[in-house]
Amino acid sequence: MPSTPPASPLLVLDEAQLVQRLLARDEHALCLLYRQYAPTLRHAIRRLVRDEELTQDILQEGLLRIWLHIGRYDPARGRLFTWMQRICCYHAIDVLRSATHHLHTRGQSLEADAARYLPAPTTFHPEHIGLRELTQRLSPPHRALIDLLYFEGYTHVEAAKELGLPLGTAKTRARAALLALSRLAR
């Protein structure tokens, strides 16, 4: 945010004056906009996000969008505050739906995640339960992929490269092969 102007700290503009100054790219008007509306916008965002740090980030990004797109504001369609609140709240919803947000909120340290799982016993081999025999009953494309993934230790990316498949196809085929194996094991 630009620094607060040295002028009177209590200066309050009506919406029309504020919009005109924002359209003229007056940075002091942006400071006034922040002072007049940020607390209420922050409250609206906070009700959606429930995290103070993320609320502040979304508010800053929302105010930047307002500054960049003030030319799209139409006073005939509603008040300035309503338009700004809609921009900030829609941005908050977009952030909450984003994959990055889900990774951030669900992410844990590797140590904490690994502690939840017990290591496989060193004496376990898939052949002990007859898995190798079951894979022989799969179609050749499924069998080749399962062999690479589960018997040779390839990752999905490595197996896809080895078989000349797109990664998505390899993952879909692996899922289908596992479903087929589960049906065969019954």
Phi, psi and omega in degrees: 000143176296158180291151181293136182294151181287351181295183183310123182289347183260007180299125179232129180254150173285168186301317183298316179295317181297316179298317179300318179290324177294319177297329177279002179064038178279111182295331177295328177294325177295321176296319178295318178301315179300312183297320183283325191243342186302316181300318181288320177296318179300318180297317180296318179293317183299326179295330179275317191271320179064025178218120188296317181296315179293323177301314181296318178299315181294321178299314180298316179293323178296317178294325175296317177298320178298314179299316183287331187243022182300335178295341179275349180291131179239107182298339179289340183263354178155177180287156178301315181301317180299317179296316180293319180297320179296316179300312183293318182289321177296322177294321178299317179296318177300318179295316181295329180276347186290150178296324180299318179296318180296320177295320181294316184282333181261350184291143176225167177292153180299324181295317180295321180292317182293330182293338181284342184247139176275142178293149178292141178299144183290345180269358181280133174222136182304334181295335182297333182256010177081020181294322180300319180293322179295321181294335178295340181269358177279162174295153183306317179296320178292317181298316181300318181291316179296320177301314181294316185288316191254338180255334182253353175078021179287152170277169177300320180296313181295318180295320179299316178298314182301321183267358179069037182247151169295150183302316180299320178295318180297318180293319179295317180294322178296318178298315179296321179295319178295322176296319178297318178297319181295324177290324180290328183284349182286000000 
